[in-house]
């Protein structure tokens, strides 16, 4: 499965979350660290859901860009 990951710059580094997996988040000092921590968080989140007998959600979030011309 391939889930959309959202990364945001913060005052202390980066934060990240997976919209299709509520509660699955990570934060780090660098983008690279945050990506690694989020990968680990997703794996742990899905393993916990499986262990609890919960249904693993299918990825369904989509992204796109909006172009603004007149600002």
VODONU-297640 format. One record per atom (N, C-alpha, C): x, y, z; atom name. Coordinates in Angstrom, 1 decimal. Example, Ala and Ser with C-alpha at 12.3 -4.5 7.8 and 13.67 -1.06 7.14 Angstrom:
     xx     yy     zz at
   13.2   -5.7    7.8  N
   12.3   -4.5    7.8 CA
   13.2   -3.3    7.8  C
   12.8   -2.2    7.1  N
   13.7   -1.1    7.1 CA
   12.9    0.0    7.9  C
% end
This chain:
     xx     yy     zz at
    0.8   -1.2    0.0  N
    0.0    0.0    0.0 CA
    0.9    1.2    0.0  C
    0.4    2.3   -0.6  N
    1.1    3.5   -0.7 CA
    0.2    4.6   -0.1  C
    0.6    5.2    1.1  N
   -0.2    6.2    1.7 CA
    0.5    7.6    1.5  C
   -0.4    8.6    1.3  N
    0.1   10.0    1.2 CA
    0.6   10.5    2.5  C
    1.8   11.0    2.5  N
    2.5   11.6    3.7 CA
    2.5   13.1    3.5  C
    2.1   13.9    4.5  N
    2.1   15.3    4.5 CA
    3.3   15.8    5.4  C
    4.1   16.6    4.9  N
    5.3   17.2    5.7 CA
    5.1   18.7    5.8  C
    5.3   19.2    7.0  N
    5.3   20.7    7.2 CA
    6.5   21.1    8.0  C
    7.0   22.3    7.5  N
    8.1   22.9    8.2 CA
    7.6   23.5    9.5  C
    8.3   23.4   10.6  N
    8.0   24.0   11.9 CA
    9.1   24.8   12.4  C
    8.9   25.5   13.5  N
   10.0   26.3   14.1 CA
   11.2   25.5   14.5  C
   11.0   24.2   14.8  N
   12.1   23.3   15.3 CA
   12.5   22.2   14.3  C
   11.9   22.2   13.2  N
   12.2   21.1   12.2 CA
   11.0   20.8   11.3  C
   10.5   19.6   11.4  N
    9.4   19.2   10.5 CA
    8.4   18.3   11.3  C
    7.2   18.4   10.9  N
    6.2   17.5   11.4 CA
    5.6   16.8   10.2  C
    5.0   15.6   10.5  N
    4.4   14.8    9.4 CA
    3.2   14.0    9.9  C
    2.3   13.7    9.0  N
    1.2   12.9    9.3 CA
    0.7   12.2    8.0  C
   -0.1   11.1    8.2  N
   -0.7   10.4    7.2 CA
   -2.2   10.6    7.3  C
   -2.8   11.4    6.3  N
   -4.2   11.7    6.4 CA
   -5.2   10.4    6.5  C
   -4.8    9.4    5.9  N
   -5.6    8.2    5.9 CA
   -5.4    7.3    7.1  C
   -4.5    7.7    8.0  N
   -4.2    6.9    9.2 CA
   -4.3    7.9   10.4  C
   -5.5    8.3   10.8  N
   -5.6    9.3   11.9 CA
   -4.7    8.9   13.1  C
   -4.0    9.8   13.6  N
   -3.1    9.6   14.8 CA
   -1.7    9.1   14.4  C
   -1.5    8.9   13.2  N
   -0.1    8.4   12.8 CA
    0.7    9.7   12.4  C
    1.6   10.1   13.3  N
    2.3   11.3   13.2 CA
    3.8   11.1   13.5  C
    4.6   12.0   13.1  N
    6.1   12.0   13.5 CA
    6.6   13.4   13.4  C
    7.7   13.7   14.1  N
    8.4   15.0   14.0 CA
    9.9   14.8   14.2  C
   10.6   15.6   13.5  N
   12.1   15.5   13.6 CA
   12.7   16.8   13.3  C
   14.1   16.9   13.5  N
   14.8   18.1   13.2 CA
   15.0   18.4   11.7  C
   15.2   17.3   11.0  N
   15.4   17.4    9.5 CA
   14.3   16.7    8.8  C
   14.1   17.1    7.5  N
   13.1   16.4    6.7 CA
   13.4   14.9    6.5  C
   14.7   14.6    6.4  N
   15.1   13.2    6.2 CA
   14.8   12.4    7.5  C
   15.1   13.0    8.6  N
   14.8   12.3    9.9 CA
   13.3   12.1   10.1  C
   12.6   13.1    9.7  N
   11.1   13.0    9.8 CA
   10.5   11.9    8.9  C
   11.1   11.9    7.7  N
   10.6   10.8    6.8 CA
   10.9    9.4    7.4  C
   12.1    9.2    7.9  N
   12.4    7.9    8.5 CA
   11.5    7.6    9.7  C
   11.3    8.6   10.6  N
   10.4    8.4   11.7 CA
    9.0    8.1   11.3  C
    8.5    8.8   10.3  N
    7.2    8.5    9.8 CA
    7.0    7.1    9.2  C
    8.0    6.7    8.5  N
    8.0    5.3    8.0 CA
    7.9    4.3    9.1  C
    8.6    4.5   10.2  N
    8.6    3.6   11.3 CA
    7.2    3.7   12.0  C
    6.7    5.0   12.1  N
    5.4    5.2   12.7 CA
    4.3    4.5   12.0  C
    4.3    4.5   10.6  N
    3.3    3.9    9.8 CA
    3.3    2.4   10.0  C
    4.5    1.8   10.0  N
    4.7    0.4   10.2 CA
    4.1    0.0   11.6  C
    4.5    0.7   12.6  N
    4.0    0.4   14.0 CA
    2.5    0.6   14.1  C
    2.0    1.7   13.5  N
    0.5    2.0   13.5 CA
   -0.3    0.8   12.9  C
    0.2    0.4   11.7  N
   -0.5   -0.7   11.0 CA
   -0.4   -2.0   11.7  C
    0.8   -2.3   12.3  N
    0.9   -3.5   13.1 CA
    0.0   -3.5   14.3  C
   -0.2   -2.4   15.0  N
   -1.1   -2.2   16.1 CA
   -2.5   -2.4   15.7  C
   -2.9   -1.9   14.5  N
   -4.3   -2.0   14.1 CA
   -4.5   -3.5   13.8  C
   -3.6   -4.2   13.1  N
   -3.7   -5.6   12.8 CA
   -3.8   -6.4   14.1  C
   -3.0   -6.1   15.0  N
   -3.0   -6.8   16.3 CA
   -4.3   -6.7   17.0  C
   -4.9   -5.5   16.9  N
   -6.2   -5.2   17.6 CA
   -7.4   -5.7   16.8  C
   -7.1   -6.3   15.6  N
   -8.2   -6.8   14.8 CA
   -9.0   -5.8   14.0  C
   -8.4   -4.6   13.8  N
   -9.0   -3.5   13.1 CA
   -8.7   -3.6   11.6  C
   -9.7   -3.1   10.8  N
   -9.5   -3.1    9.4 CA
   -8.5   -2.1    9.0  C
   -7.5   -2.5    8.1  N
   -6.5   -1.5    7.6 CA
   -7.2   -0.7    6.5  C
   -7.2    0.6    6.7  N
   -7.8    1.5    5.6 CA
   -7.1    1.5    4.3  C
   -7.8    1.5    3.3  N
   -7.2    1.7    1.9 CA
   -6.8    3.1    1.8  C
   -5.6    3.4    1.2  N
   -5.2    4.7    0.9 CA
   -6.3    5.4   -0.1  C
   -6.7    6.6    0.3  N
   -7.7    7.2   -0.6 CA
   -7.5    8.7   -0.7  C
   -6.6    9.3    0.0  N
   -6.4   10.8    0.0 CA
   -5.6   11.1   -1.3  C
   -6.0   12.1   -2.0  N
   -5.4   12.6   -3.2 CA
   -4.9   14.0   -3.0  C
   -3.9   14.4   -3.8  N
   -3.4   15.8   -3.7 CA
   -3.4   16.4   -5.1  C
   -3.4   17.7   -5.1  N
   -3.3   18.5   -6.3 CA
   -2.8   19.9   -5.9  C
   -2.4   20.6   -6.9  N
   -2.0   22.0   -6.7 CA
   -3.0   23.0   -7.3  C
   -3.1   24.1   -6.6  N
   -4.0   25.2   -7.1 CA
   -3.1   26.3   -7.6  C
   -3.2   26.8   -8.8  N
   -2.4   27.9   -9.3 CA
   -3.1   29.2   -9.1  C
   -2.5   30.1   -8.4  N
   -3.0   31.5   -8.2 CA
   -2.3   32.5   -9.1  C
   -3.0   33.2   -9.9  N
   -2.3   34.1  -10.8 CA
   -2.4   35.5  -10.3  C
   -3.5   36.0   -9.8  N
   -3.7   37.4   -9.4 CA
   -3.8   37.5   -7.9  C
   -2.6   37.8   -7.3  N
   -2.6   37.9   -5.9 CA
   -2.4   39.4   -5.5  C
% end
